[in-house]
Amino acid sequence: MNKYVLFSALLTALLLTAQGVSATTWQELSGDEQKLLKPFGQKWDSIPSERQEKLRRGTQRWQLMTPEQRQQARQRHKDWQEMSPQQRQELQQRFQQFRALPEGEREVLRKRFGWYKNQTPEQRETLRQKWQSMSPEQRQLFRQRQSNRMMPQQRRQMQPRIRQR
């Protein structure tokens, strides 16, 4: 399924690039799209076509979400709005660093984050406090121990990153 979604996204991107994205008028949008994009209604025709297409894809994703997923998205948006410009920049940099990792490393991090998210709030807080109380040397040692638990290929990929810290 994921390969199909990825293939569709790439194909769409290629087609849009090859043809150039043509602007969509406000009247051409479906009723649902107009409802979701209402804040952009007055200025829709002045928005670049690439941005219009991005916004339309966002409405499609929104419509496919469950009510719980929508609530989570609202909360993430609220959290983003409350961040300082510096916090936003730092988060964007961390995301770019994550995207630059090889897929194997990203998968390891996703699994570890999944494990972390499955902990109770109290357990997560205990882990956070423990990490924050560690010295840089202790953190380095911890990273090295985690590295020893990896498969040889994963370890080779992570070694340069561990040394950088």
C-alpha positions as CSV (number, residue, x, y, z in Angstrom):
1,M,0.0,0.0,0.0
2,N,2.8,2.5,0.9
3,K,4.5,1.8,-2.4
4,Y,1.3,2.6,-4.2
5,V,0.8,5.9,-2.3
6,L,4.4,6.9,-2.9
7,F,4.2,6.0,-6.6
8,S,1.0,8.0,-6.9
9,A,2.5,11.0,-5.2
10,L,5.6,10.9,-7.4
11,L,3.5,10.5,-10.6
12,T,1.4,13.4,-9.6
13,A,4.4,15.5,-8.9
14,L,5.9,14.6,-12.2
15,L,2.7,15.4,-14.1
16,L,2.3,18.7,-12.4
17,T,5.9,19.6,-13.1
18,A,5.8,18.5,-16.7
19,Q,2.5,20.3,-17.4
20,G,3.1,23.2,-15.1
21,V,0.5,23.6,-12.4
22,S,-2.4,25.5,-13.7
23,A,-4.3,27.9,-11.4
24,T,-7.7,26.8,-10.1
25,T,-10.4,29.4,-9.7
26,W,-12.3,29.5,-6.5
27,Q,-15.5,28.4,-8.4
28,E,-13.7,25.3,-9.6
29,L,-13.2,24.1,-6.1
30,S,-15.7,21.6,-4.6
31,G,-18.0,22.7,-1.9
32,D,-15.9,20.8,0.7
33,E,-12.7,22.4,-0.5
34,Q,-14.2,25.8,-0.4
35,K,-15.4,25.2,3.1
36,L,-12.0,24.1,4.3
37,L,-10.1,26.8,2.4
38,K,-12.5,29.6,3.3
39,P,-9.8,31.6,5.0
40,F,-8.1,31.8,1.6
41,G,-11.3,32.6,-0.3
42,Q,-10.8,36.4,-0.8
43,K,-7.2,36.0,-2.0
44,W,-7.4,32.6,-3.7
45,D,-6.9,33.9,-7.2
46,S,-3.7,35.8,-6.2
47,I,-2.2,32.7,-4.6
48,P,0.5,31.0,-6.8
49,S,-0.8,27.9,-8.5
50,E,1.8,25.7,-6.8
51,R,0.6,26.9,-3.4
52,Q,-3.0,26.4,-4.4
53,E,-2.3,22.8,-5.3
54,K,-0.5,22.2,-2.0
55,L,-3.5,23.6,-0.1
56,R,-5.9,21.4,-2.1
57,R,-3.8,18.3,-1.3
58,G,-4.0,19.3,2.3
59,T,-7.8,19.4,2.1
60,Q,-7.8,15.9,0.6
61,R,-5.6,14.6,3.5
62,W,-7.9,16.3,6.0
63,Q,-11.0,14.7,4.5
64,L,-9.4,11.3,4.8
65,M,-8.6,11.7,8.5
66,T,-10.5,10.3,11.4
67,P,-12.0,12.6,14.0
68,E,-9.2,11.6,16.3
69,Q,-6.5,12.4,13.7
70,R,-8.1,15.7,13.0
71,Q,-8.0,16.6,16.7
72,Q,-4.4,15.6,16.9
73,A,-3.7,17.8,13.8
74,R,-5.5,20.7,15.4
75,Q,-3.4,20.3,18.6
76,R,-0.1,20.1,16.6
77,H,-1.1,23.3,14.7
78,K,-1.9,25.0,18.0
79,D,1.4,23.9,19.5
80,W,3.2,25.2,16.3
81,Q,1.5,28.6,16.6
82,E,2.5,28.9,20.2
83,M,6.2,28.3,19.4
84,S,8.7,31.1,19.1
85,P,10.3,31.6,15.7
86,Q,13.5,30.1,17.1
87,Q,11.7,27.0,18.4
88,R,10.1,26.6,14.9
89,Q,13.4,26.9,13.2
90,E,15.0,24.4,15.5
91,L,12.2,21.9,14.9
92,Q,12.4,22.4,11.1
93,Q,16.2,21.8,11.3
94,R,15.7,18.6,13.3
95,F,13.0,17.4,10.8
96,Q,15.4,18.1,7.9
97,Q,18.2,16.1,9.7
98,F,15.7,13.2,10.2
99,R,14.8,13.3,6.5
100,A,18.5,13.2,5.5
101,L,19.1,10.0,7.4
102,P,19.1,6.7,5.6
103,E,15.8,4.9,5.7
104,G,17.2,2.2,8.1
105,E,18.1,4.8,10.7
106,R,14.7,6.6,10.3
107,E,13.0,3.2,10.9
108,V,15.1,2.6,14.0
109,L,14.1,6.0,15.3
110,R,10.5,5.5,14.5
111,K,10.4,2.2,16.4
112,R,12.2,3.8,19.4
113,F,9.7,6.7,19.4
114,G,6.8,4.2,19.2
115,W,8.2,2.5,22.2
116,Y,8.5,5.8,24.0
117,K,5.0,6.9,23.1
118,N,3.6,3.6,24.5
119,Q,5.0,4.5,27.9
120,T,2.8,6.1,30.5
121,P,3.2,9.9,31.0
122,E,4.8,9.2,34.3
123,Q,7.3,6.8,32.7
124,R,8.1,9.3,29.9
125,E,8.7,12.0,32.5
126,T,11.0,9.7,34.5
127,L,13.0,9.0,31.3
128,R,13.2,12.7,30.4
129,Q,14.4,13.6,33.9
130,K,17.0,10.8,33.8
131,W,18.3,11.9,30.4
132,Q,18.5,15.6,31.4
133,S,20.4,14.7,34.6
134,M,23.1,12.8,32.6
135,S,26.4,14.5,31.9
136,P,27.5,14.7,28.2
137,E,29.9,11.8,28.9
138,Q,27.1,9.6,30.3
139,R,24.9,10.4,27.3
140,Q,27.7,9.5,25.0
141,L,28.2,6.2,26.8
142,F,24.4,5.5,26.6
143,R,24.5,6.1,22.9
144,Q,27.4,3.8,22.5
145,R,25.6,1.1,24.5
146,Q,22.5,1.5,22.3
147,S,24.8,1.2,19.3
148,N,26.1,-2.2,20.6
149,R,22.5,-3.5,20.6
150,M,22.1,-2.8,16.8
151,M,22.8,-5.1,13.9
152,P,26.2,-4.6,12.4
153,Q,24.8,-2.7,9.4
154,Q,22.8,-0.3,11.6
155,R,25.8,0.2,13.8
156,R,28.0,1.2,10.9
157,Q,25.4,3.7,9.8
158,M,25.1,5.2,13.3
159,Q,28.8,5.4,14.2
160,P,29.5,8.7,12.4
161,R,26.4,10.3,14.0
162,I,27.4,9.1,17.5
163,R,30.9,10.5,17.1
164,Q,29.5,13.9,16.0
165,R,27.7,14.3,19.3
